[in-house]
Amino acid sequence: MGRSEVSAGSRSPPVRGLRRFDAVLLAGTPLPGADAYGVRDAKADERAGGPTDPHVLLLVSEAYRHGKAIGGRAGAAPVLEASEVSELAPGVVLGGSGPAVREEITGLLSQHRVRERFPAAL
């Protein structure tokens, strides 16, 4: 194993691509990053009604599926819509000011997951 594959101060190799989030906060609708591939990611642009980073759409939809809190200012509504996440869903907070959204999301973090999003099945 090469030196570049081991984290500094760690004896075990890092897990590539694995990220864990307790919440996602959106400040707006991000444009596609330099690594977005036009042909493959073209449908992501169509869903958001304009150029939006497809990685953000995937992040939001996965956070929703895993019951994580999602927050954003009013400009984030197109991202939620393109990710097929309802603004009215439990654990989704949309507001005009960043501090107000942050305060509500902070309250949701203590739950770890928004269980109300998934009704119990018998």
N, C-alpha and C positions, 0 to 999 in steps of 0.2 A: 504494500500500500504506500503510495507516494505521500510526501509531506503535505501537499496541497489538499489531500482528502481527509486530513485529520484536523479537528478543531484545536486551536491553541489551548493548552491546559487540560485537554481531555484525552483519555486513553482509548475511548471508543470512537469509531467514525460517526460523523453526523448522518442523520437520516435525510437523504436528499429529497427536496420537494415537499417535505412534511411541515405544515404550519398549523398552529392551533390558535384560534381566536375565540374570545368570549363574547365579542360584539363587533359589529361593523358600523362605522360612522361615515356617512357620505357628505361631503361639502358641496357637491354639485354633480354634474355629469362629465366625467373625465373623457378626454379625447383618446383615441387609440394610441397605445405606446408604440415604440419603434419595433418591438418584436411581434406585433400583430401582423398576421399574414392575410393580405387582402382577399384572396380567393376563398380561403377556408373560413375567414371570419366575416365575410360580406353579409351573411344573414344576421349577424349580431348587430350590425349597423342598421339594417332594415327594421329590426324589432324595436330599437330605441328611437326610431324616427329621426336619426341623424348619426353622425360619427360618435360612437361610444366604445370605450375599451372593452373588448369581449372578455378579457380576464376579470374585469370588475363585475360583469354580468354573471359570470360563473361563480365568483366569490359570493355575491349576494344570494344567488339561488341556493348554493350549498349551505350558507349560513342559515338561511330560512329552513331548509330541509333538516338541519341539525338542531333546530330549536334555539338558535342564538338570537340575541337582541340585535335589531337593526334600526339605526337612526339616521336622520339626515335633515338638512335644511330643505326648503321648498324646491330648490333647484335639483334635488335628487329624485323627484317624482318620476321623471322619464326612465331612470335606471331601475326603479322598483317595478314600473309597468313592464319594461322590457324583460325583466327577470321573472315576470309572472308572480310578483309578490304584491298582495293587496296592501294599500296604505292603512286599511282598517283592521288588518290581522293583529292578533295579540302579539305583543312584543315588538311591533313596528311603530316607531315614533317619528313623525314628521313635523317640523315646526319652522318658524321664521328665524329664530335666533339660535346660534350654536350653544350658548350656555343653558338655555331651557331644554334643548334636546339632550345635552350631556347630563343634565340633572336627572331626567327621566330614565335614561339608559343606565346611569349609575345605580339607580334603584333596582333595575332588572338584573344587574350583574350578580347580586346576592343569590339569585335563584339558579344560576349556572345555565339553565335552559328554560325556555318559555313552554311549559308543559300544556298550557291552555290551548296551544296551537294544535295539539294532537288529542282528540277526545279518546277516552278509554273505550276499548272494544270488549264486549263480553262474549 
